[in-house]
Amino acid sequence: QVQLVESGGGLVQPGGSLRLSCVASESIFSFIVMGWYRQAPGKERELVATITNDDAPRYHDSVKGRFTISRGNAKNTVYLQMNGLEPDDTAVYYCNGLFKSIIRTTTAWGQGTQVTVSS
């Protein structure tokens, strides 16, 4: 099983920045796509950004131009740089990935990290 460990959430003022990190625990797997989803209170979970193993990014319209997803140098690591944060970005952010090994594919979710944008 792949476990995802997230870090980097916190409290920030509007206009501020945060960087989220996500690392997968199992090196025998390689990711096909990894990314970030978020869920605000009373709302459904939504895609924020994803990146494929050949570096093709995808963003929710509301974060285009403000957020950047990237792969780390370490295997199965992704980052989400969030600039120009707005109160509507407040949510629990979850890392997600689709991984493959020689014998199978599997998906994984992190436990979530809270991002709060408030003055």
C-alpha positions in Angstrom: 0.0 0.0 0.0 1.1 3.5 -0.7 0.8 6.1 2.0 0.9 9.8 1.3 2.3 12.3 3.8 1.3 16.0 3.4 2.8 19.0 5.0 2.8 22.8 4.7 -0.7 23.9 5.6 -1.4 26.7 8.0 -2.9 30.1 8.6 -2.1 32.9 6.2 -3.5 36.4 5.5 -5.2 37.2 2.2 -2.6 37.7 -0.5 -0.1 35.5 1.2 1.6 32.3 0.1 1.9 28.7 1.2 3.7 25.6 -0.2 2.2 22.2 0.3 4.3 19.1 0.0 3.3 15.5 -0.6 5.6 12.4 -0.4 4.6 8.8 -1.2 5.9 6.1 1.2 6.5 3.2 -1.2 9.4 3.5 -3.7 8.5 0.3 -5.5 5.6 2.3 -7.0 5.9 5.0 -9.6 3.2 7.6 -9.9 1.1 8.0 -13.0 -0.5 11.2 -11.8 -0.4 13.0 -8.5 -2.3 16.1 -7.3 -4.2 18.0 -4.8 -7.9 18.2 -4.0 -9.6 20.4 -1.4 -12.8 20.3 0.6 -14.3 23.4 2.3 -16.9 23.1 5.0 -20.3 22.1 3.5 -18.9 21.7 0.0 -17.9 18.7 -2.1 -14.3 17.8 -2.6 -12.9 19.4 -5.7 -9.8 19.1 -7.9 -7.2 21.8 -7.4 -4.3 20.7 -9.5 -2.7 17.5 -10.9 0.5 16.6 -12.7 1.4 13.6 -14.7 4.7 11.7 -14.7 5.5 13.5 -17.9 5.0 16.9 -16.3 1.6 17.8 -17.8 -0.2 20.0 -15.2 -3.9 20.6 -14.9 -5.6 23.3 -12.8 -9.0 24.3 -11.5 -10.0 27.5 -13.2 -10.2 29.3 -9.9 -6.5 28.8 -9.1 -5.0 29.3 -12.6 -2.3 31.9 -12.4 -2.0 31.7 -8.7 -1.1 28.1 -7.9 1.7 26.0 -9.4 2.1 22.3 -9.1 5.5 20.7 -9.6 7.3 17.4 -9.2 10.1 17.1 -6.7 13.6 15.7 -7.4 12.9 12.9 -5.0 10.7 10.1 -6.4 7.0 10.4 -5.9 7.1 13.9 -4.5 4.9 16.8 -5.6 4.5 20.4 -4.4 1.8 22.9 -4.6 2.9 26.5 -4.5 0.0 28.7 -3.6 0.3 32.5 -4.1 -2.2 35.2 -3.9 -4.3 33.2 -1.5 -7.9 34.3 -1.0 -10.4 33.5 1.8 -12.3 31.2 -0.7 -9.1 29.0 -0.8 -9.8 28.0 2.8 -10.2 24.2 2.9 -8.6 20.9 3.9 -6.2 20.0 1.1 -5.7 16.4 0.2 -2.9 14.8 -1.8 -4.0 12.1 -4.2 -2.1 9.8 -6.5 -2.4 7.0 -9.0 0.6 4.7 -8.8 1.9 1.6 -10.7 4.2 -1.2 -9.9 5.3 -4.2 -12.0 2.2 -6.1 -11.0 -0.6 -3.6 -10.3 -1.9 -0.1 -10.0 -3.3 1.5 -6.9 -4.6 4.9 -5.7 -3.9 6.7 -2.4 -5.2 9.7 -0.4 -3.4 11.6 2.2 -5.0 12.5 5.5 -5.3 16.2 4.6 -3.7 19.5 5.7 -5.7 22.5 6.7 -5.2 25.8 4.8 -6.9 28.8 6.4 -6.8 32.2 4.7 -8.0 35.0 7.0 -7.1 38.4 8.2 
